[in-house]
């Protein structure tokens, strides 16, 4: 937040007072509070609140913030289900406020460049897309996090937590919606251990998702939080009739361009090699890595610009996030019914 010019971080809110105080001191945040009610009463001039709580708390807190007249930038997944997200869209539309959800990968320079190249037709006709988002932080049965508790993390985990990133990134690259999903959810552990106690787990560790876009384009998404050695491995391969484009989040400043009749290319993130929004956003010379924090900050910058009435570079608003929740819910239904689920694009 502080990397955005003009942004002033004034308070942190956390129910554990010791943690709130420690964060306030460590990050030099002037004030701390232990409840949303206390925060809103003491800070009447707030422009934006970042809702970084666990997923199951998003809905009620977002409702509270909007009712208080505060713009909201929420972590993903947006809510626990699409019924909640639709309710927030309606509430926000009546308020005149702005609402955004943190899907940061669309703001990476090379993702923006992929979007530009697809739109220009330079890769020919896109005919298939493959995406993987693989992690290993929940590989062991003793690995426990609030996300594995369906009451807090929601009925789906890998799909909602990292699959939603894939949905948004691909929809952004192709500038169209996914309108059909066919899903197989995979669960490595039916129970996990928390502080030595065995606890049941109902949400998935991994999933395979076949998707179809509005124009008929097909794609395959694989997500996993139990793949040994994979730390935060988001990978996108776009296959066109003339060229292919490939990007790895762990090498975020490089874009591979595949050719049939000439040598392949590897582009660096620099304005002279990029186009459109990507070229506009490239601030560093080639060879100076642009990475995760840069894309994260760009998303916040876009939201703040919109709040302040300036031209904005396309953050995920509540309406877009609601559609992503519809996709997440459709994945759960598809797995349960063992059939494709169609959505309205």
C-alpha positions as CSV (number, residue, x, y, z in Angstrom):
1,X,0.0,0.0,0.0
2,X,2.8,2.4,0.9
3,X,4.3,2.0,-2.5
4,X,1.3,3.8,-4.0
5,X,2.0,7.6,-4.1
6,X,-0.2,9.5,-1.7
7,X,-1.4,6.4,0.2
8,X,-1.4,6.8,4.0
9,X,-1.9,3.8,6.2
10,X,-3.6,5.0,9.4
11,X,-4.8,1.9,11.3
12,X,-4.9,-1.8,11.6
13,X,-7.8,-3.9,13.0
14,X,-7.2,-7.3,14.5
15,X,-9.2,-9.0,17.2
16,X,-6.2,-10.2,19.1
17,X,-5.0,-7.1,20.9
18,X,-1.4,-8.3,21.4
19,X,-1.1,-9.1,17.7
20,X,-2.7,-5.8,16.7
21,X,-0.3,-3.8,18.9
22,X,2.7,-5.8,17.6
23,X,1.7,-5.1,13.9
24,X,1.1,-1.5,14.6
25,X,4.5,-1.1,16.2
26,X,6.4,-3.2,13.7
27,X,4.9,-1.6,10.7
28,X,4.7,1.9,12.1
29,X,1.0,2.1,11.8
30,X,-0.3,5.0,14.0
31,X,-3.3,3.3,15.6
32,X,-4.8,-0.2,16.1
33,X,-8.2,-1.5,17.0
34,X,-9.7,-4.9,17.9
35,X,-13.1,-4.7,16.2
36,X,-14.5,-3.3,13.0
37,X,-17.1,-1.3,15.0
38,X,-14.3,0.4,17.0
39,X,-12.3,1.1,13.8
40,X,-15.3,2.7,12.1
41,X,-16.3,4.8,15.1
42,X,-12.7,6.1,15.7
43,X,-11.8,6.7,12.0
44,X,-14.6,8.6,10.3
45,X,-12.5,9.8,7.4
46,X,-11.4,6.4,6.1
47,X,-11.4,6.1,2.3
48,X,-10.5,2.4,1.9
49,X,-10.4,-0.6,4.1
50,X,-8.5,-3.7,3.0
51,X,-10.3,-6.8,4.2
52,X,-7.6,-9.4,4.7
53,X,-9.5,-11.7,7.0
54,X,-10.2,-15.5,6.4
55,X,-12.7,-16.2,3.6
56,X,-15.7,-16.9,5.8
57,X,-15.5,-13.4,7.4
58,X,-15.4,-11.5,4.1
59,X,-19.2,-11.3,3.6
60,X,-20.2,-9.8,6.9
61,X,-17.3,-7.4,7.2
62,X,-17.8,-6.2,3.6
63,X,-21.4,-5.6,4.4
64,X,-20.5,-3.6,7.5
65,X,-17.9,-1.5,5.7
66,X,-20.2,-0.6,2.8
67,X,-23.0,0.3,5.2
68,X,-20.6,2.6,6.9
69,X,-19.8,4.4,3.6
70,X,-16.2,3.0,3.1
71,X,-14.7,1.7,-0.1
72,X,-13.6,-2.0,0.2
73,X,-10.6,-3.8,-1.3
74,X,-11.1,-7.5,-0.3
75,X,-8.8,-10.5,-0.4
76,X,-9.8,-13.5,-2.5
77,X,-11.8,-15.7,-2.6
78,X,-14.4,-12.9,-2.5
79,X,-16.9,-14.8,-0.3
80,X,-17.8,-18.3,0.7
81,X,-20.3,-18.7,-2.2
82,X,-22.0,-16.9,-5.1
83,X,-25.1,-16.1,-3.1
84,X,-23.1,-14.0,-0.8
85,X,-21.1,-12.3,-3.6
86,X,-24.3,-11.4,-5.5
87,X,-25.7,-9.8,-2.3
88,X,-22.6,-7.6,-2.0
89,X,-22.8,-6.6,-5.6
90,X,-26.3,-5.3,-5.1
91,X,-25.4,-3.6,-1.8
92,X,-22.4,-1.9,-3.4
93,X,-24.4,-0.7,-6.5
94,X,-26.8,1.2,-4.3
95,X,-24.0,2.8,-2.3
96,X,-22.1,4.7,-4.9
97,X,-18.9,3.2,-3.4
98,X,-16.1,1.2,-5.1
99,X,-15.3,-2.4,-4.3
100,X,-12.4,-4.4,-5.5
101,X,-11.0,-7.9,-5.0
102,X,-7.3,-8.7,-5.0
103,X,-6.5,-10.8,-8.1
104,X,-3.0,-9.6,-8.6
105,X,-1.7,-11.8,-11.5
106,X,-3.6,-9.9,-14.2
107,X,-1.4,-6.9,-13.4
108,X,1.9,-8.8,-14.1
109,X,3.5,-7.2,-17.2
110,X,3.8,-10.4,-19.1
111,X,0.2,-11.4,-18.5
112,X,-0.7,-7.9,-19.8
113,X,1.5,-8.6,-22.8
114,X,-0.2,-12.0,-23.5
115,X,-3.5,-10.2,-23.5
116,X,-2.2,-7.6,-26.0
117,X,-0.8,-10.3,-28.3
118,X,-4.0,-12.4,-28.2
119,X,-6.0,-9.2,-29.0
120,X,-3.7,-8.2,-31.9
121,X,-4.0,-11.6,-33.5
122,X,-0.2,-12.0,-33.6
123,X,-0.4,-15.6,-32.3
124,X,-3.1,-16.5,-34.9
125,X,-6.3,-18.2,-33.7
126,X,-6.0,-19.3,-30.0
127,X,-7.1,-23.0,-30.0
128,X,-6.1,-24.2,-26.5
129,X,-4.9,-22.9,-23.2
130,X,-3.2,-24.8,-20.4
131,X,-2.8,-23.5,-16.9
132,X,-1.3,-25.0,-13.7
133,X,-1.0,-23.6,-10.2
134,X,0.9,-25.9,-8.0
135,X,2.1,-25.6,-4.4
136,X,3.4,-27.9,-1.7
137,X,2.6,-26.0,1.6
138,X,-0.1,-28.5,2.5
139,X,1.7,-31.7,1.4
140,X,2.0,-33.3,4.8
141,X,-0.9,-34.5,6.9
142,X,0.5,-32.4,9.7
143,X,0.3,-29.2,7.6
144,X,-2.7,-27.3,9.0
145,X,-4.1,-24.0,8.1
146,X,-7.5,-22.3,8.5
147,X,-8.2,-22.9,4.8
148,X,-8.6,-26.7,5.4
149,X,-11.5,-26.0,7.8
150,X,-14.6,-25.8,5.6
151,X,-16.4,-23.7,8.2
152,X,-13.7,-21.0,7.8
153,X,-12.1,-21.6,4.4
154,X,-15.3,-22.7,2.6
155,X,-16.5,-25.9,0.9
156,X,-13.8,-25.7,-1.7
157,X,-10.1,-24.9,-1.0
158,X,-7.7,-25.4,-3.9
159,X,-10.2,-24.2,-6.5
160,X,-11.3,-21.2,-4.5
161,X,-7.9,-20.2,-3.2
162,X,-5.7,-20.7,-6.3
163,X,-8.1,-21.9,-9.0
164,X,-9.8,-18.6,-8.8
165,X,-6.5,-16.9,-9.8
166,X,-6.4,-19.1,-12.8
167,X,-9.9,-18.3,-13.8
168,X,-9.3,-14.5,-13.6
169,X,-5.9,-14.6,-15.3
170,X,-7.2,-16.6,-18.2
171,X,-10.4,-14.5,-18.6
172,X,-8.2,-11.4,-18.6
173,X,-5.8,-12.8,-21.2
174,X,-8.6,-13.7,-23.6
175,X,-10.9,-10.9,-22.6
176,X,-13.9,-13.3,-22.4
177,X,-15.6,-15.4,-19.8
178,X,-15.4,-19.1,-19.0
179,X,-18.9,-20.4,-19.6
180,X,-18.5,-24.1,-18.9
181,X,-16.6,-26.2,-16.3
182,X,-16.1,-29.9,-15.9
183,X,-14.3,-30.7,-12.7
184,X,-12.6,-33.6,-10.8
185,X,-11.8,-32.7,-7.2
186,X,-8.9,-34.6,-5.5
187,X,-8.4,-35.1,-1.8
188,X,-5.1,-36.5,-0.4
189,X,-6.2,-36.4,3.2
190,X,-9.7,-36.8,4.7
191,X,-8.2,-35.8,8.1
192,X,-5.3,-33.6,9.2
193,X,-3.6,-32.9,12.5
194,X,-3.9,-29.6,14.4
195,X,-1.8,-29.4,17.6
196,X,-1.7,-33.2,17.7
197,X,-5.5,-33.6,17.3
198,X,-7.0,-35.3,14.2
199,X,-9.6,-33.1,12.5
200,X,-11.8,-33.9,9.5
201,X,-11.2,-32.2,6.2
202,X,-13.9,-32.0,3.5
203,X,-12.5,-29.6,1.0
204,X,-10.1,-30.6,-1.8
205,X,-6.3,-30.6,-2.0
206,X,-6.2,-30.5,-5.8
207,X,-8.4,-30.4,-8.8
208,X,-8.5,-30.9,-12.6
209,X,-10.8,-28.4,-14.4
210,X,-11.7,-28.5,-18.1
211,X,-13.1,-25.1,-19.2
212,X,-14.8,-23.7,-22.2
213,X,-14.8,-19.9,-23.1
214,X,-17.6,-17.9,-24.8
215,X,-16.1,-18.3,-28.3
216,X,-15.6,-22.1,-27.8
217,X,-12.0,-22.0,-26.9
218,X,-11.0,-24.9,-24.7
219,X,-8.6,-25.1,-21.8
220,X,-7.3,-27.3,-19.0
221,X,-6.5,-26.1,-15.5
222,X,-4.8,-28.1,-12.8
223,X,-4.4,-26.8,-9.3
224,X,-2.7,-28.5,-6.3
225,X,-1.6,-27.6,-2.8
226,X,0.1,-30.9,-2.3
227,X,2.7,-31.1,-5.1
228,X,6.2,-31.6,-3.6
229,X,8.7,-29.0,-4.5
230,X,6.3,-26.6,-6.1
231,X,6.2,-23.4,-4.1
232,X,4.0,-20.9,-6.0
233,X,4.2,-22.3,-9.5
234,X,1.5,-20.6,-11.7
235,X,2.1,-21.4,-15.3
236,X,0.1,-20.4,-18.4
237,X,0.6,-21.8,-22.0
238,X,-1.5,-20.2,-24.7
239,X,-1.5,-22.2,-28.0
240,X,-2.3,-20.3,-31.2
241,X,-2.4,-21.3,-34.8
242,X,0.7,-19.2,-35.5
243,X,2.6,-18.8,-32.2
244,X,2.5,-20.0,-28.6
245,X,3.0,-17.9,-25.5
246,X,4.3,-19.3,-22.2
247,X,4.7,-17.6,-18.8
248,X,5.8,-18.8,-15.4
249,X,4.9,-16.8,-12.3
250,X,8.2,-17.8,-10.6
251,X,10.0,-16.1,-13.6
252,X,7.6,-13.3,-13.9
253,X,9.7,-10.9,-16.1
254,X,10.1,-13.4,-19.0
255,X,7.7,-14.4,-21.8
256,X,8.5,-17.3,-24.1
257,X,7.2,-17.0,-27.7
258,X,7.1,-20.2,-29.7
259,X,7.4,-20.3,-33.5
260,X,7.1,-23.1,-36.0
261,X,9.4,-21.8,-38.8
262,X,11.9,-19.7,-36.9
263,X,13.8,-19.6,-33.7
264,X,11.8,-19.3,-30.5
265,X,12.0,-16.0,-28.4
266,X,12.4,-15.2,-24.8
267,X,11.3,-11.6,-24.0
268,X,12.3,-9.6,-21.0
269,X,9.9,-7.2,-19.3
270,X,10.9,-3.8,-20.8
271,X,8.8,-1.2,-22.6
272,X,10.7,-1.6,-25.9
273,X,9.6,-5.2,-26.2
274,X,6.0,-4.9,-25.0
275,X,2.7,-3.4,-26.2
276,X,-0.3,-1.4,-25.0
277,X,-0.9,-1.5,-21.2
278,X,2.1,-3.7,-20.7
279,X,4.5,-1.2,-22.3
280,X,2.8,1.6,-20.4
281,X,3.3,-0.2,-17.0
282,X,7.0,-1.2,-17.7
283,X,9.0,1.2,-15.6
284,X,12.4,-0.6,-15.4
285,X,15.1,-1.4,-18.0
286,X,15.3,-5.0,-19.3
287,X,17.1,-7.3,-16.9
288,X,15.7,-5.6,-13.8
289,X,13.2,-8.2,-12.6
290,X,9.5,-7.1,-12.2
291,X,7.7,-9.5,-9.9
292,X,5.0,-10.5,-7.5
293,X,5.0,-7.3,-5.4
294,X,4.9,-5.1,-8.4
295,X,1.8,-6.8,-9.7
296,X,0.3,-6.7,-6.3
297,X,0.9,-3.0,-5.9
298,X,-0.4,-2.3,-9.4
299,X,-3.8,-3.8,-8.5
300,X,-4.0,-1.6,-5.4
301,X,-2.9,1.4,-7.4
302,X,-5.7,0.7,-10.0
303,X,-8.3,0.5,-7.2
304,X,-7.1,3.7,-5.5
305,X,-7.1,5.5,-8.8
306,X,-10.8,4.6,-9.3
307,X,-11.7,5.6,-5.8
308,X,-10.0,9.0,-6.5
309,X,-11.8,9.5,-9.8
310,X,-8.7,8.8,-12.0
311,X,-8.4,6.5,-15.0
312,X,-7.9,3.0,-13.8
313,X,-6.1,0.0,-15.3
314,X,-8.8,-2.7,-14.8
315,X,-8.8,-4.2,-11.3
316,X,-11.3,-6.9,-10.4
317,X,-14.4,-5.2,-9.2
318,X,-17.2,-6.8,-7.2
319,X,-19.2,-7.7,-10.3
320,X,-16.2,-9.6,-11.9
321,X,-15.4,-11.2,-8.5
322,X,-19.1,-12.4,-8.3
323,X,-18.7,-14.2,-11.6
324,X,-15.5,-15.8,-10.3
325,X,-17.5,-17.1,-7.3
326,X,-20.1,-18.4,-9.7
327,X,-17.4,-20.4,-11.4
328,X,-16.1,-21.7,-8.1
329,X,-19.6,-22.8,-7.1
330,X,-20.1,-24.4,-10.5
331,X,-16.9,-26.4,-10.0
332,X,-18.3,-27.9,-6.8
333,X,-21.6,-28.8,-8.5
334,X,-19.7,-30.3,-11.5
335,X,-17.7,-32.6,-9.3
336,X,-20.7,-33.7,-7.3
337,X,-22.8,-34.4,-10.4
338,X,-19.9,-35.7,-12.5
339,X,-20.9,-33.6,-15.5
340,X,-20.1,-30.2,-17.1
341,X,-21.9,-27.2,-15.7
342,X,-22.9,-24.3,-18.0
343,X,-22.8,-20.7,-16.9
344,X,-24.3,-17.6,-18.5
345,X,-21.4,-15.7,-20.0
